[in-house]
Amino acid sequence: MNHLLVELTKIVGAQHVLTDPELMAPYVTDWTRRWRGDAQAVIRPGSTAEVSAVVRTCRDAGVSITVQGGNTGLVGGSVPATHSDDVAGVPLPVLVSTRRLTRLDEVDQLAGQVTVGAGVTLGDLHKHAGAAGWEYGVDLAARDSATVGGTVSTNAGGIRVIAYGMTRAQVRGIEAVLPDGEVIEHLGGLVKDNTGYDLAGLFTGSEGTLGIITAVRLSLVRPTAATSVALIGVSSFGQALHLLHTAIESEVSVLAAEITDRTGMRLAMEVATLAWPLTGDHQFVLLLEVADGGTGGGFIADALADCDVVIGIDALTKKRLWEYRERQSEAFSVHAAKTAGGIAHKLDISIPLQHLGECADELRDRMSRYPQVDTFGVFGHLGDGNLHVEITGPDADDESVDFEVLSVVAKYQGSVSAEHGIGRAKTKWLDTSRSTSEILAMRAIKQAWDQNNLMNPGVIFT
């Protein structure tokens, strides 16, 4: 064991310094299995003080740090680069996992806020808030694995953005360890606090490049009325958007508006052993969830009169209807394992609503003519223009098919990343969504905070 690992062992204990390749494998390979890297060790600190000591020790040794939460991202931002990508003579990084930072404070009933550790999963946060009579506004399919720190560092979106906004809208304060080991802590949760720069806002979406988030103060919302869920067969994005704006009573809150294409529906049915839920076959299926008291009365009957629709009002039926949407990513991964490429290309994009259908049609046309593509599908968050593009067939390292997709995104003035960040996978395409001046400004912030480029090097910026 080298001197650095000896010192890190003194900080976190031998059981939290992993060097065995088999034990490290789940940490250095991302969820998609497209991105894999090399690290000296996985370090699992259990407190902010330990994180600070780990960062100081790595800084003094000149060793970079890869920061990881639940490792549920799609862009390789939570795993280190492969050694072949490193400059000769540069030591392998240390991977710091925040999963043991599981602080879970009592809910502040007056403020409607809670302070939680970076390693708390979204699922556990939902349970904790629910037990106190509140809800957390961010939710996504990976809720039982994704951590609060990871979702803040990527400014995650999910299925409730149409109702509550992105993660950034929920953050009221932050505790973090800077690249020099210093700790900043601003967890008071004041709604009005104009005392200089919004450091919590800066850390949100920074993808571990400015430091390590250790705890977050979050806003909560009061539980909505009981809900109803509708699955509606539609022929186009245009029809789906029209129904989103015409088929729901004006006084009823919309909690989710999701869309899935026929390909994804069929694959989800296979992996989850589900039956086709509608009477007829449709190019797309729209899912709407509304807070109408759980009566189904939040939907306008006349607007849906000519539609193929099924409405769920009891918990079991609603859960089943959601499965068609929430099993999408898993379904494409399972299908990809049966193809030559073996791994699905998963691209998270955002398109202006007025171009959503046109963009999706062009993507489908291009993929139908791409030689190696076995299966292509899109699903995502209709209400905010965020699509998830799934492609099986091409090899995992075939970036040309990614370029094909992202060039179409640029054509329609979209974003190459809607909610998963840039990570390592999309650094080459950052300039299609951000101007040169914006990138220089972001680089200047990174340089000012992390002069030696030790925090997640290679993430966001090439």
C-alpha positions in Angstrom: 0.0 0.0 0.0 1.5 3.4 -1.0 1.9 6.3 1.3 -1.2 8.1 0.1 -3.5 5.1 0.8 -1.9 4.6 4.2 -2.8 8.2 5.1 -6.3 7.8 3.7 -6.8 4.6 5.7 -6.0 6.5 8.8 -8.8 8.9 8.0 -11.7 6.6 7.0 -10.6 3.2 8.3 -9.4 0.2 6.4 -12.9 -1.1 5.6 -13.6 2.1 3.7 -10.5 2.0 1.5 -11.3 -0.4 -1.4 -8.4 -1.5 -3.6 -9.6 -5.0 -4.6 -10.5 -4.8 -8.3 -13.7 -6.9 -7.8 -14.9 -4.6 -5.0 -14.0 -1.5 -7.0 -15.6 -2.6 -10.2 -19.2 -1.3 -9.5 -17.7 2.1 -8.7 -15.4 2.5 -11.7 -18.1 1.4 -14.2 -21.1 3.6 -14.8 -24.7 2.5 -14.9 -24.9 2.3 -18.7 -21.7 0.2 -18.8 -20.4 2.4 -21.6 -17.9 4.3 -19.4 -15.3 2.6 -17.3 -12.1 4.0 -15.7 -9.2 3.4 -13.4 -8.6 4.5 -9.9 -6.0 3.9 -7.1 -8.8 3.2 -4.6 -12.4 3.9 -3.7 -12.6 6.0 -0.5 -15.8 6.1 1.5 -15.7 8.9 4.1 -18.5 9.0 6.7 -18.5 12.6 7.7 -17.8 16.1 6.3 -14.6 16.2 8.5 -13.4 13.0 6.8 -14.2 14.3 3.4 -12.2 17.5 4.2 -9.2 15.4 5.4 -9.4 13.2 2.3 -9.4 16.2 0.0 -6.5 17.8 1.8 -4.4 14.6 1.7 -5.1 14.1 -2.0 -4.3 17.7 -2.8 -0.9 17.5 -0.9 -0.1 14.3 -2.9 -1.1 16.0 -6.2 -3.7 13.2 -6.8 -7.0 14.1 -8.5 -10.4 13.1 -7.1 -13.4 11.6 -8.9 -16.6 12.3 -6.9 -19.5 9.8 -7.0 -22.9 9.5 -5.5 -25.3 6.8 -6.6 -23.6 6.3 -9.9 -26.8 6.4 -11.9 -25.8 9.0 -14.5 -25.6 8.5 -18.3 -22.6 10.5 -19.2 -19.6 9.0 -17.4 -19.3 11.9 -15.0 -19.1 9.8 -11.9 -16.4 7.4 -13.0 -12.7 8.2 -13.6 -11.2 8.3 -17.1 -9.3 5.2 -18.4 -5.6 5.2 -17.7 -4.9 5.4 -21.4 -6.5 8.9 -21.4 -4.1 10.2 -18.8 -0.9 12.0 -19.5 2.1 9.7 -18.9 3.4 10.0 -15.3 0.1 11.4 -13.9 -1.0 9.2 -10.9 -4.4 7.5 -11.1 -7.2 9.4 -9.3 -8.9 8.4 -6.1 -12.6 7.9 -6.3 -14.5 9.4 -3.3 -17.9 7.9 -2.7 -20.4 10.0 -0.7 -22.8 7.1 0.0 -22.0 7.1 3.7 -23.0 10.7 4.2 -26.5 9.8 5.3 -27.3 12.7 7.6 -31.1 13.1 7.8 -32.3 16.0 10.0 -35.7 16.5 11.3 -38.1 18.3 8.9 -38.4 22.0 9.7 -42.2 22.2 9.9 -42.3 26.0 9.9 -40.1 26.5 6.9 -41.0 23.3 5.0 -37.4 22.4 4.6 -35.0 19.6 5.5 -31.2 19.2 5.7 -29.9 15.9 4.3 -26.5 14.3 3.6 -25.2 13.9 0.1 -25.4 10.1 0.3 -29.2 9.9 1.2 -31.1 8.4 -1.7 -34.1 10.1 -3.2 -36.3 7.2 -2.1 -35.2 7.5 1.6 -35.7 11.3 1.4 -39.3 10.8 0.1 -40.0 8.4 2.9 -38.5 10.8 5.5 -40.4 13.8 4.2 -43.7 11.8 3.8 -43.5 10.7 7.4 -43.5 14.3 8.5 -46.4 15.3 6.2 -44.4 16.7 3.3 -43.1 15.8 -0.1 -39.8 16.4 -2.0 -40.5 17.8 -5.4 -37.8 15.9 -7.4 -38.6 12.3 -8.3 -37.2 9.9 -11.0 -37.1 6.2 -11.8 -33.7 5.7 -10.2 -35.0 7.0 -6.8 -33.8 4.1 -4.8 -30.2 4.4 -6.1 -29.7 8.1 -7.0 -28.4 10.2 -4.1 -29.2 13.7 -3.1 -25.7 14.9 -3.7 -25.6 13.4 -7.2 -28.9 14.9 -8.2 -27.8 18.3 -6.9 -24.4 18.1 -8.6 -26.1 17.3 -12.0 -29.2 19.5 -11.4 -31.4 16.5 -12.0 -34.9 16.8 -13.5 -37.1 13.8 -13.4 -40.9 13.3 -13.7 -42.1 16.2 -11.6 -40.3 19.1 -13.4 -43.6 20.3 -14.9 -44.9 20.8 -11.4 -41.9 21.8 -9.2 -39.0 22.6 -11.5 -35.5 21.2 -11.6 -33.4 20.3 -8.6 -32.0 23.9 -8.5 -35.4 25.2 -7.6 -35.5 23.1 -4.4 -32.0 23.9 -3.1 -32.0 26.4 -0.2 -28.5 25.9 1.2 -25.3 23.8 0.9 -22.4 22.4 2.7 -19.4 21.4 0.6 -15.7 20.7 0.7 -13.6 22.9 -1.6 -10.6 21.7 -3.6 -8.2 22.9 -0.9 -10.1 21.0 1.8 -11.9 24.0 3.3 -15.5 23.5 4.2 -18.2 26.0 3.3 -21.5 25.7 5.2 -24.6 27.7 4.5 -27.6 25.7 5.6 -29.8 28.3 7.3 -32.4 28.0 4.6 -33.4 31.6 4.5 -35.7 32.3 1.5 -34.4 35.9 1.3 -30.7 36.1 1.7 -29.0 38.5 -0.7 -25.5 38.4 0.9 -23.3 38.0 -2.1 -22.9 35.1 -4.6 -25.3 32.2 -4.5 -22.8 29.4 -3.8 -25.5 26.7 -3.5 -26.7 27.7 -7.0 -23.1 27.5 -8.3 -22.6 24.0 -6.9 -25.9 22.8 -8.3 -25.0 21.4 -11.8 -21.3 21.7 -11.2 -20.8 17.9 -11.6 -18.2 17.6 -8.9 -15.8 20.0 -10.7 -15.8 22.6 -7.9 -15.7 20.5 -4.8 -17.6 17.8 -3.0 -21.2 18.4 -1.8 -21.6 16.9 1.7 -25.1 18.2 2.7 -27.9 20.2 1.3 -30.8 22.2 2.6 -33.9 21.5 0.5 -37.4 22.9 0.1 -40.3 20.6 0.5 -43.9 20.9 -0.7 -47.2 19.9 0.9 -48.7 16.7 -0.5 -51.0 17.2 -3.4 -54.5 15.9 -3.5 -54.9 12.2 -4.6 -54.1 11.8 -8.2 -55.4 10.2 -11.4 -53.2 8.8 -14.2 -54.2 8.5 -17.8 -52.5 6.6 -20.6 -53.6 7.9 -24.0 -52.7 6.6 -27.4 -51.6 9.4 -29.8 -50.2 9.6 -33.3 -47.7 12.4 -32.9 -46.0 14.8 -30.5 -48.3 17.5 -31.8 -51.4 15.6 -30.7 -49.8 14.9 -27.3 -48.9 18.5 -26.7 -52.4 19.5 -27.8 -54.0 17.1 -25.3 -51.6 18.3 -22.5 -53.1 21.8 -22.9 -56.8 20.9 -23.7 -57.6 17.6 -21.9 -57.1 18.7 -18.3 -59.4 20.9 -16.2 -57.9 24.4 -15.7 -58.1 24.3 -11.9 -56.3 20.9 -11.7 -52.5 20.7 -11.1 -50.5 18.7 -13.6 -47.9 16.6 -11.9 -46.4 14.7 -14.9 -46.6 14.7 -18.6 -44.6 11.8 -20.2 -44.4 10.3 -23.6 -43.2 6.9 -24.8 -43.0 5.6 -28.4 -44.3 2.2 -29.6 -40.8 0.7 -29.6 -40.2 1.5 -25.9 -43.6 0.4 -24.9 -43.1 -3.1 -26.5 -39.7 -3.5 -24.8 -41.0 -2.4 -21.4 -43.8 -4.9 -21.8 -41.2 -7.7 -22.3 -39.0 -6.8 -19.4 -41.8 -6.1 -17.0 -44.3 -8.8 -18.3 -47.0 -6.2 -19.0 -49.8 -6.4 -21.5 -50.5 -3.8 -24.1 -52.7 -1.3 -22.1 -54.8 0.2 -24.8 -57.4 -1.0 -27.3 -55.5 0.0 -30.5 -51.9 0.3 -31.6 -50.4 3.8 -31.5 -47.1 5.4 -32.5 -46.9 7.1 -29.1 -48.4 6.8 -25.7 -49.0 9.9 -23.5 -49.0 9.6 -19.7 -50.7 12.4 -17.7 -50.9 12.5 -13.9 -53.1 15.1 -12.3 -54.0 16.1 -8.7 -57.8 15.8 -9.0 -58.6 14.0 -5.8 -58.2 10.6 -7.4 -61.5 10.6 -9.1 -60.5 10.8 -12.7 -62.5 14.0 -13.0 -59.5 16.2 -13.7 -59.6 15.1 -17.3 -62.0 16.7 -19.7 -64.3 14.0 -21.1 -65.1 15.8 -24.4 -61.4 16.3 -25.2 -60.7 12.6 -24.7 -64.0 11.4 -26.4 -62.3 10.2 -29.5 -59.1 9.0 -27.8 -58.0 5.5 -26.9 -57.5 6.0 -23.1 -57.3 4.2 -19.9 -57.5 6.0 -16.5 -56.2 4.7 -13.2 -57.4 6.1 -9.9 -56.4 3.4 -7.4 -52.8 3.0 -6.2 -52.3 -0.4 -7.8 -53.5 0.6 -11.3 -51.6 3.9 -11.2 -48.4 2.0 -10.3 -49.0 -0.4 -13.2 -49.6 2.4 -15.7 -46.4 4.2 -14.6 -44.4 1.0 -15.2 -44.7 1.4 -18.9 -42.8 4.7 -18.6 -40.4 4.0 -15.7 -39.1 0.7 -17.1 -38.0 2.3 -20.4 -34.3 2.7 -19.8 -34.0 -0.7 -18.2 -35.8 -2.2 -21.2 -33.5 -0.8 -23.8 -30.5 -2.0 -21.7 -31.8 -5.5 -21.6 -32.6 -5.5 -25.3 -29.1 -4.1 -26.1 -27.5 -7.0 -24.3 -29.0 -9.2 -27.0 -27.5 -7.2 -29.9 -24.0 -7.1 -31.4 -23.1 -3.9 -29.6 -24.2 -5.2 -26.3 -24.7 -1.7 -24.7 -27.4 0.9 -25.3 -26.4 4.4 -26.3 -28.5 6.7 -24.0 -28.7 10.3 -24.9 -30.5 12.9 -22.8 -31.5 16.0 -24.8 -33.7 19.0 -24.6 -35.6 20.5 -27.5 -37.8 23.6 -27.8 -41.4 22.4 -27.6 -42.4 23.9 -31.0 -39.7 21.7 -32.6 -40.1 18.6 -30.5 -42.0 16.5 -33.0 -40.0 17.6 -36.0 -36.8 16.8 -34.2 -38.0 13.4 -33.1 -39.1 12.6 -36.6 -35.7 13.6 -38.1 -33.9 11.5 -35.5 -36.0 8.5 -36.4 -35.3 9.0 -40.1 -31.6 9.3 -39.6 -31.4 6.3 -37.3 -33.4 4.2 -39.8 -30.6 4.8 -42.3 -27.7 4.3 -39.9 -26.1 0.9 -40.8 -25.4 -0.4 -37.3 -28.6 0.6 -35.5 -30.7 -2.3 -34.4 -33.3 -0.5 -32.4 -34.1 3.2 -31.9 -36.6 4.7 -29.4 -37.5 8.0 -27.6 -39.3 8.6 -24.4 -39.2 11.4 -21.9 -40.8 14.4 -20.3 -43.2 16.0 -22.8 -44.0 19.0 -20.6 -40.5 20.4 -20.5 -39.1 19.1 -23.9 -36.7 16.6 -22.5 -36.3 13.5 -24.6 -34.2 10.4 -23.8 -32.9 8.8 -27.0 -32.1 5.1 -26.9 -30.1 3.3 -29.5 -29.0 -0.3 -29.6 -26.6 -2.0 -32.1 -23.6 0.3 -32.4 -20.5 -0.6 -30.3 -20.2 1.2 -27.0 -17.3 3.3 -28.2 -18.9 4.3 -31.5 -19.3 8.0 -30.9 -20.4 8.7 -34.5 -23.9 7.6 -33.8 -23.9 10.0 -30.8 -22.7 12.8 -33.1 -25.5 12.0 -35.5 -28.1 12.6 -32.7 -26.4 15.6 -31.2 -26.0 17.4 -34.5 -29.8 17.2 -35.0 -30.2 18.6 -31.5 -28.0 21.6 -32.4 -30.0 22.1 -35.6 -33.1 22.7 -33.6 -31.4 24.9 -31.0 -31.7 22.3 -28.3 -29.4 21.3 -25.5 -27.1 18.3 -25.7 -27.9 17.7 -22.0 -31.3 18.2 -20.4 -30.8 16.7 -16.9 -27.8 14.4 -16.7 -25.0 16.9 -17.3 -22.1 16.9 -19.6 -19.9 14.4 -17.8 -17.1 12.9 -19.9 -19.3 11.8 -22.7 -20.4 15.2 -24.0 -17.4 17.5 -23.5 -16.8 17.6 -27.3 -20.3 18.9 -27.8 -20.5 21.5 -25.1 -19.9 24.3 -27.6 -23.1 23.4 -29.5 -25.2 24.5 -26.5 -22.9 27.1 -24.9 -21.2 30.1 -26.5 -17.4 30.6 -26.4 -17.9 33.4 -23.9 -20.0 31.2 -21.6 -17.4 28.4 -21.7 -14.6 30.8 -21.0 -16.5 32.2 -18.0 -17.2 28.7 -16.7 -13.5 27.7 -17.1 -12.5 30.8 -15.2 -14.6 29.8 -12.3 -13.2 26.3 -12.4 -9.6 27.7 -12.5 -10.2 30.1 -9.6 -11.6 27.4 -7.4 -9.5 24.4 -8.5 -6.2 25.8 -9.7 -4.6 22.4 -9.9 -7.5 20.8 -11.7 -7.9 18.0 -9.1 -11.7 17.8 -8.9 -13.2 15.6 -11.6 -10.7 16.5 -14.3 -12.1 15.8 -17.8 -15.7 16.4 -16.7 -17.7 19.2 -18.4 -14.5 20.5 -20.1 -12.1 18.7 -22.4 
